[in-house]
Amino acid sequence: MSFNPLFSDTLPTVPLNIHIIRQEFPFFQKDNRIYLDSAATCQTPKYVLNAMRNYYTEMGGNVHRGINSQIEVSSNAYEESRNKVALFLNANSEEIVFTKNSTESLNLIANAWARKNLKRGDKIVLSILEHHSNIVPWQILKKEIGIELVWIDCDEYGNLNIDDYKNYLKSGNVKLVSITGQSNVLGCKPNIKLITALAHSAGAKIIIDASQLIVHNKIDVKEIGCDFLAFSGHKLYGPTGIGVLFATSEMQKEMTPWMGGGGMILEVTKEDFTKAEGPSVFEAGTPPIAQAIGLKAAIEWLEKYSRKEVAAHEEKLIEHAKNILSKDKRINILGKNQSGCISFTIDGVHPHDLSDILSEKGIAVRAGHQCAKPLHDHLNIGSSTRISIALYNTEDDINAFGKGLEDALKILLPTTSS
Ligand SMILES: Cc1ncc(COP(=O)(O)O)c(C=O)c1O
């Protein structure tokens, strides 16, 4: 069993009993749900739902706006959430900006930092593994201010071509590198520490899209050394509507607010405004208060368990799925070192047809280009099917998927055999 070197496992834990854990999820108390789409969004434990309910029933105030006891208790809870996220990432609280999701975090960097600091001819390096959320914001900038995008390709297993990357860096003018920590299609994990060190040695800044990585790995931003890091709460057992942008204090000094409104100013006159200090400059308007509190609860909930044990459990499930899939020669598994998810194609079967049949059996999988169309183009495939797992999945889920797949293929490929 191999473990990610980024793990540190120092927190107190309770034993990992998946059957007890499932009971903590209202979602799994209904029907016989086989949920294998957690890379899209995770299910939410009662602990998180209760924390959000507690905000609405017991706190009920806005944050950082005027003085009353509701505001005070709500502001404290909101800031405690920021502190919790900071601890979780080994960051400082002032380096944590709350957003709506990873997508907003990445767009925030594009608008609040890159738009101001980059100019025509500057280069941004992306990898071919990226999710559309880490592509389109840069394509918008390309159209609007004339920056160039350069791409690191990967081999069939998802290994990035680091020599290409080094050559881009040598060619000059690379100002930013934005890279996923874990592919949402192939489940592979680029060497983000190496990629970060190389970016910095060429004078470029670096963003890590940790949307998938954070679910399956302990993250330490100081150890990685990145300038920015983004993730969404809803993939980490938290609610929708909350995302995180880690931006170092140094980078924040180079950023200008991209949205104006309440909460981000010190003073406003008819002529002008002065901006507030710290991360709230990038949190204009009433923030997602209940959701931030829910995210704190999600982290507390996850930290009850040993992340090494969680990873071992998840690795076992992926291995089991891989064994089932590789027994059928009609199935082409994408990639090699999968973590958290496994994608595949089947000649003659459209993933939408397959997922439709599985869905009728109560089995949720993802089908399509998975918001990673350039990667699919690179692999010469139009679309794929993905199963993705979280801590609450069991071997029975994977077996049910295997049986569902076998039955579906009897309908979709009646004349071929496994
Ligand atoms: C790697 C990666 N980046 C970014 C995103 C975007 O996340 P969100 O839709 O929560 O903003 C996803 C979502 O699947 C993802 O997998």
The ligand as a Tripos MOL2 file, in Angstrom:
@<TRIPOS>MOLECULE
LIG
   16    16     1     0     0
SMALL
NO_CHARGES

@<TRIPOS>ATOM
      1 C1        -10.1000   19.4240  -10.6600 C.3       1 LIG1
      2 C2        -11.3100   20.3040  -10.5570 C.ar      1 LIG1
      3 N1        -11.1600   21.6280  -10.6040 N.ar      1 LIG1
      4 C3        -12.1910   22.4700  -10.4880 C.ar      1 LIG1
      5 C4        -13.4680   21.9830  -10.3330 C.ar      1 LIG1
      6 C5        -14.5980   22.9540  -10.2140 C.3       1 LIG1
      7 O1        -15.2360   22.8270   -8.9900 O.3       1 LIG1
      8 P1        -16.5290   23.6970   -8.6770 P.3       1 LIG1
      9 O2        -17.5370   23.3520   -9.7400 O.co2     1 LIG1
     10 O3        -16.9440   23.2670   -7.3230 O.co2     1 LIG1
     11 O4        -16.1350   25.1150   -8.7460 O.co2     1 LIG1
     12 C6        -13.6910   20.6060  -10.3040 C.ar      1 LIG1
     13 C7        -15.0360   20.0460  -10.2040 C.2       1 LIG1
     14 O5        -15.3050   18.9190  -10.5370 O.2       1 LIG1
     15 C8        -12.5760   19.7530  -10.4020 C.ar      1 LIG1
     16 O6        -12.7120   18.4160  -10.3660 O.3       1 LIG1
@<TRIPOS>BOND
     1     1     2 1
     2     2     3 ar
     3     2    15 ar
     4     3     4 ar
     5     4     5 ar
     6     5     6 1
     7     5    12 ar
     8     6     7 1
     9     7     8 1
    10     8     9 2
    11     8    10 1
    12     8    11 1
    13    12    13 1
    14    12    15 ar
    15    13    14 2
    16    15    16 1
@<TRIPOS>SUBSTRUCTURE
     1 LIG1         1 GROUP 0 **** ****
